[in-house]
Amino acid sequence: MRQKNKYEQPAMAIKLSIVIPVYNEEENVPKLLSWIDSTLKNKSIPYEIILVNDGSTDNTWLELKQYAISNKQVKAINFYGNFGQSTAMMAGIDYASGEYIVTMDGDLQNDPEDIPMLLKLIEEGENDVIAGERLNRQDKALARKLPSKVANFLIRWLTGVRLRDYGCTLKIFRSDIAKDLGLYGELHRFIPVLARLQGARISQVPVKHHSRQFGKSKYGLNRTLRVASDLLLMIFMRKYLQRPMHLFGGVGIAIFFLGVVINLYLLGLKMAGHDIWGKPLLVLALLLTLGGIQFITIGIFSEVQMRTYYESQKKKTYKIKEIINE
């Protein structure tokens, strides 16, 4: 058994874990890591960086592995395949050991120089989550900015969690809140809603935003429908997760009442001598209404069952191929 030297200093507890999911960012990763290091090395903040390679098809993993081997403050996690940004973010949070956890993108658009400011605010205040707001957003493409504005408005309106910018990845959390988020699929955009479900206190502060220098954006119009689908799930979880009968019972009663009214109307027509059979518009409306409700209900129950499957058995939604500095 190794004898402890009386002059040996105890290992300093990690204050801050920085989680960065990356996908095909081989040109951005070295610059980002150097930027983080130069920002934090003089701040006397014990920190670690957790980089999660989400199935990149370029040399991103080689860059991460090389950097992690030469720097023990860095944990590099390599997935077997592409599981999505939310899952990669959750994996990094699972392996984080800091008192506070920061999430950020790996494309150099988030500014590491905002991290000390976020840490100071969460240490001095009573908030559990502080989210960044990109005031001078550098995304020029209308295909990105317009859907984002629409999504932000709908999320605020429908969930009641009134943040101005849901698309900014740069956030800081108290560790216990971050580790219970249960991210998967495309739910990273709804992190504030998931945190609020835990009772977390949330605020938002302005942060810097930079234009992409290398690589291609992973966002576009094709993600709008996925965000809309997840928004339905968030509404359910925010308002009806613990009392689903208030949703399904209310809808059922409304549909039943409508059906009774239509049947009484048809009965009146029948008694007046009119032929009520073969009304295609009525049949179509009935099928569309019941079919739409059925699909939404099946989607919500499927999502809840999936969460139950993974969380009750403590299964992970990702599969790790290799970890450096675990």
C-alpha positions as CSV (number, residue, x, y, z in Angstrom):
1,M,0.0,0.0,0.0
2,R,1.4,3.4,-1.0
3,Q,2.3,5.7,1.9
4,K,0.9,9.1,1.5
5,N,3.5,11.9,1.6
6,K,2.6,14.4,4.3
7,Y,3.5,17.2,1.9
8,E,1.4,15.8,-0.9
9,Q,-1.4,18.1,-1.9
10,P,-4.9,16.5,-2.3
11,A,-6.3,16.4,-5.8
12,M,-8.3,19.5,-6.5
13,A,-12.0,18.8,-7.1
14,I,-13.2,19.7,-10.6
15,K,-15.3,22.8,-10.5
16,L,-16.3,22.8,-14.2
17,S,-17.0,20.2,-16.8
18,I,-17.3,21.4,-20.4
19,V,-19.3,19.0,-22.6
20,I,-18.9,19.3,-26.4
21,P,-20.6,17.0,-28.9
22,V,-18.9,17.0,-32.3
23,Y,-19.7,15.6,-35.7
24,N,-17.3,16.2,-38.6
25,E,-15.5,19.1,-37.1
26,E,-11.9,18.1,-37.7
27,E,-10.8,21.7,-38.6
28,N,-12.7,23.3,-35.8
29,V,-11.7,21.0,-32.9
30,P,-8.0,22.1,-32.5
31,K,-8.9,25.8,-32.6
32,L,-11.7,25.3,-30.1
33,L,-9.6,23.4,-27.6
34,S,-6.8,25.9,-27.8
35,W,-9.3,28.7,-27.3
36,I,-10.8,27.1,-24.2
37,D,-7.4,26.4,-22.8
38,S,-6.2,30.0,-23.3
39,T,-9.4,31.3,-21.8
40,L,-9.5,29.2,-18.6
41,K,-5.8,28.5,-17.8
42,N,-5.3,31.8,-16.0
43,K,-8.7,31.8,-14.2
44,S,-7.7,29.3,-11.5
45,I,-10.8,27.2,-12.3
46,P,-10.3,23.4,-12.0
47,Y,-11.9,22.1,-15.2
48,E,-12.2,19.2,-17.6
49,I,-13.4,18.9,-21.2
50,I,-15.5,16.0,-22.3
51,L,-15.6,15.6,-26.1
52,V,-18.1,13.2,-27.7
53,N,-17.5,12.1,-31.2
54,D,-20.9,11.4,-32.6
55,G,-19.9,9.0,-35.5
56,S,-17.9,11.5,-37.5
57,T,-16.9,10.4,-41.0
58,D,-13.8,12.6,-41.2
59,N,-10.7,12.8,-39.0
60,T,-12.5,14.4,-36.1
61,W,-11.8,11.3,-33.8
62,L,-8.1,11.3,-34.6
63,E,-7.9,15.0,-33.6
64,L,-9.8,14.3,-30.4
65,K,-7.8,11.2,-29.5
66,Q,-4.4,12.9,-30.1
67,Y,-5.4,15.9,-28.0
68,A,-6.7,13.7,-25.1
69,I,-3.6,11.6,-25.0
70,S,-1.5,14.6,-24.5
71,N,-3.9,16.4,-22.1
72,K,-5.3,14.6,-19.0
73,Q,-7.9,17.3,-18.5
74,V,-9.6,16.0,-21.6
75,K,-11.9,13.0,-21.9
76,A,-12.6,11.9,-25.4
77,I,-15.6,9.6,-26.1
78,N,-16.1,7.8,-29.4
79,F,-19.5,6.4,-30.4
80,Y,-19.9,3.4,-32.7
81,G,-22.2,5.5,-34.9
82,N,-24.2,8.7,-35.2
83,F,-26.7,8.8,-32.4
84,G,-27.6,12.5,-32.6
85,Q,-26.6,15.7,-30.8
86,S,-28.9,15.2,-27.8
87,T,-27.6,11.7,-27.1
88,A,-24.0,12.8,-27.5
89,M,-24.6,15.7,-25.1
90,M,-26.2,13.3,-22.6
91,A,-23.2,10.9,-22.8
92,G,-20.8,13.8,-22.1
93,I,-22.9,14.9,-19.1
94,D,-23.0,11.3,-17.8
95,Y,-19.2,11.2,-17.7
96,A,-18.8,14.7,-16.3
97,S,-17.5,15.0,-12.8
98,G,-17.6,18.8,-12.2
99,E,-19.8,20.7,-9.8
100,Y,-21.1,22.7,-12.8
101,I,-21.6,21.6,-16.3
102,V,-21.3,23.7,-19.5
103,T,-22.6,22.6,-22.8
104,M,-21.4,24.2,-26.1
105,D,-21.1,23.5,-29.8
106,G,-17.9,22.3,-31.4
107,D,-18.1,24.6,-34.5
108,L,-16.5,27.7,-33.0
109,Q,-19.8,29.6,-33.0
110,N,-20.1,29.6,-29.2
111,D,-17.4,31.8,-27.5
112,P,-15.4,30.1,-24.6
113,E,-14.7,33.6,-23.2
114,D,-18.3,33.6,-22.0
115,I,-17.8,30.6,-19.8
116,P,-16.2,32.4,-16.8
117,M,-19.1,34.9,-16.8
118,L,-21.6,32.1,-16.8
119,L,-19.8,30.3,-14.0
120,K,-19.7,33.5,-11.9
121,L,-23.4,34.1,-12.4
122,I,-24.5,30.7,-11.4
123,E,-22.2,30.6,-8.3
124,E,-23.4,34.0,-7.1
125,G,-27.1,33.6,-8.0
126,E,-29.9,31.3,-7.2
127,N,-30.4,29.8,-10.7
128,D,-29.9,26.2,-11.5
129,V,-29.5,26.8,-15.2
130,I,-28.3,29.8,-17.1
131,A,-28.8,29.7,-20.9
132,G,-27.1,31.9,-23.5
133,E,-28.9,34.2,-25.8
134,R,-27.3,35.0,-29.1
135,L,-28.1,38.7,-29.4
136,N,-26.0,39.3,-32.5
137,R,-26.6,36.0,-34.3
138,Q,-24.2,35.4,-37.2
139,D,-26.4,32.9,-39.1
140,K,-27.2,34.8,-42.3
141,A,-29.3,32.1,-44.0
142,L,-33.0,32.7,-43.9
143,A,-33.5,28.9,-43.9
144,R,-32.0,28.9,-40.4
145,K,-33.1,32.1,-38.8
146,L,-36.8,32.0,-39.8
147,P,-37.5,28.5,-38.5
148,S,-35.6,29.3,-35.4
149,K,-37.7,32.4,-34.6
150,V,-40.9,30.5,-35.3
151,A,-39.7,27.6,-33.1
152,N,-38.7,30.0,-30.2
153,F,-42.1,31.7,-30.3
154,L,-44.1,28.4,-30.3
155,I,-42.0,26.9,-27.5
156,R,-42.5,30.0,-25.3
157,W,-46.2,30.1,-26.0
158,L,-47.0,26.4,-25.7
159,T,-44.8,25.4,-22.8
160,G,-44.8,28.6,-20.7
161,V,-41.0,28.5,-20.3
162,R,-40.3,32.0,-21.6
163,L,-36.7,32.1,-22.9
164,R,-35.9,34.2,-25.9
165,D,-33.4,31.8,-27.6
166,Y,-33.9,28.1,-27.3
167,G,-31.3,27.3,-30.0
168,C,-28.2,28.4,-28.2
169,T,-26.2,25.4,-27.0
170,L,-24.1,27.4,-24.6
171,K,-25.6,26.8,-21.2
172,I,-24.4,26.2,-17.6
173,F,-26.1,23.8,-15.2
174,R,-25.7,22.6,-11.6
175,S,-24.6,19.1,-12.0
176,D,-27.5,17.3,-10.4
177,I,-30.0,19.1,-12.8
178,A,-27.9,18.3,-15.9
179,K,-27.6,14.6,-15.0
180,D,-31.3,14.1,-14.7
181,L,-32.3,15.8,-18.0
182,G,-32.8,12.4,-19.8
183,L,-31.8,13.7,-23.3
184,Y,-32.3,11.6,-26.4
185,G,-33.6,12.1,-29.9
186,E,-33.7,15.8,-30.7
187,L,-34.6,17.1,-27.3
188,H,-31.5,19.2,-26.7
189,R,-33.5,22.3,-27.9
190,F,-35.9,21.7,-25.1
191,I,-33.4,21.5,-22.3
192,P,-34.9,24.5,-20.4
193,V,-38.3,22.8,-20.5
194,L,-36.9,19.5,-19.2
195,A,-35.0,21.4,-16.5
196,R,-38.2,23.2,-15.5
197,L,-39.9,19.9,-15.1
198,Q,-37.4,19.2,-12.3
199,G,-38.3,22.5,-10.7
200,A,-35.0,24.2,-11.8
201,R,-34.7,28.0,-11.7
202,I,-33.7,29.3,-15.1
203,S,-32.4,32.6,-16.5
204,Q,-30.9,33.7,-19.8
205,V,-28.1,36.1,-20.5
206,P,-26.6,37.6,-23.7
207,V,-23.6,35.7,-25.1
208,K,-21.4,36.3,-28.1
209,H,-21.9,34.4,-31.3
210,H,-19.6,33.8,-34.3
211,S,-20.1,32.7,-37.8
212,R,-19.0,29.3,-38.9
213,Q,-15.5,29.2,-40.3
214,F,-15.0,25.6,-41.3
215,G,-17.3,22.7,-42.2
216,K,-21.0,22.6,-43.0
217,S,-24.0,23.5,-40.8
218,K,-26.0,20.5,-39.5
219,Y,-29.2,22.6,-39.3
220,G,-31.8,23.4,-41.9
221,L,-35.5,23.2,-42.8
222,N,-35.5,19.4,-42.6
223,R,-35.3,19.6,-38.8
224,T,-38.4,21.8,-38.5
225,L,-40.9,18.9,-38.5
226,R,-38.8,17.0,-36.0
227,V,-38.8,20.0,-33.7
228,A,-42.5,20.4,-34.1
229,S,-43.0,16.7,-33.2
230,D,-40.9,17.1,-30.1
231,L,-42.8,20.2,-29.1
232,L,-46.0,18.1,-28.8
233,L,-44.1,15.8,-26.5
234,M,-42.9,18.8,-24.4
235,I,-46.4,20.2,-24.1
236,F,-47.6,16.8,-22.9
237,M,-44.7,16.4,-20.4
238,R,-45.0,20.0,-19.1
239,K,-48.7,20.0,-18.6
240,Y,-50.1,16.5,-18.4
241,L,-47.3,14.0,-17.6
242,Q,-48.7,13.5,-14.0
243,R,-52.3,13.9,-15.0
244,P,-52.8,12.5,-18.5
245,M,-56.6,12.0,-18.0
246,H,-57.0,15.8,-18.0
247,L,-55.8,15.7,-21.6
248,F,-57.1,12.5,-23.0
249,G,-60.4,12.6,-21.0
250,G,-61.0,16.2,-22.1
251,V,-60.4,15.4,-25.7
252,G,-62.5,12.2,-25.5
253,I,-65.4,14.1,-23.9
254,A,-65.2,16.8,-26.6
255,I,-65.2,14.3,-29.4
256,F,-68.0,12.3,-27.8
257,F,-70.1,15.5,-27.5
258,L,-69.4,16.4,-31.1
259,G,-70.4,12.9,-32.2
260,V,-73.7,13.2,-30.2
261,V,-74.5,16.6,-31.8
262,I,-73.8,15.2,-35.3
263,N,-75.9,12.1,-34.7
264,L,-78.8,14.2,-33.4
265,Y,-78.5,16.4,-36.5
266,L,-78.5,13.3,-38.8
267,L,-81.4,11.9,-36.8
268,G,-83.3,15.1,-37.4
269,L,-82.6,14.9,-41.1
270,K,-83.7,11.3,-41.2
271,M,-87.0,12.0,-39.4
272,A,-87.6,14.8,-41.9
273,G,-87.3,12.4,-44.7
274,H,-83.8,13.2,-46.0
275,D,-81.3,10.5,-47.0
276,I,-78.3,10.8,-44.7
277,W,-76.2,7.9,-46.2
278,G,-73.2,8.4,-48.4
279,K,-72.1,11.8,-47.1
280,P,-68.4,11.8,-48.1
281,L,-67.5,15.1,-46.4
282,L,-68.8,13.8,-43.1
283,V,-67.0,10.5,-43.4
284,L,-63.7,12.3,-44.3
285,A,-64.0,14.8,-41.4
286,L,-64.6,11.9,-39.0
287,L,-61.7,9.9,-40.3
288,L,-59.3,12.8,-40.2
289,T,-60.3,13.9,-36.7
290,L,-60.1,10.4,-35.2
291,G,-57.0,9.5,-37.2
292,G,-55.1,12.6,-36.2
293,I,-55.9,12.1,-32.5
294,Q,-54.9,8.5,-32.7
295,F,-51.5,9.2,-34.2
296,I,-50.7,11.9,-31.7
297,T,-51.8,9.7,-28.8
298,I,-49.7,6.8,-30.1
299,G,-46.7,9.1,-30.5
300,I,-47.0,10.4,-27.0
301,F,-47.4,6.9,-25.4
302,S,-44.5,5.6,-27.5
303,E,-42.2,8.4,-26.2
304,V,-43.2,7.8,-22.6
305,Q,-42.8,4.0,-23.0
306,M,-39.3,4.6,-24.4
307,R,-38.3,6.8,-21.5
308,T,-39.6,4.2,-19.1
309,Y,-37.7,1.4,-20.9
310,Y,-34.4,3.2,-20.7
311,E,-34.7,4.8,-17.3
312,S,-36.2,1.9,-15.4
313,Q,-33.5,-0.5,-16.6
314,K,-30.8,2.3,-16.5
315,K,-30.0,1.6,-20.2
316,K,-28.2,4.1,-22.3
317,T,-29.3,5.3,-25.6
318,Y,-25.8,5.3,-27.0
319,K,-23.0,2.7,-27.4
320,I,-19.4,3.8,-26.8
321,K,-16.5,2.3,-28.8
322,E,-13.6,3.9,-27.0
323,I,-12.8,6.4,-24.2
324,I,-9.6,8.2,-23.6
325,N,-8.8,9.3,-20.0
326,E,-12.0,7.7,-18.5
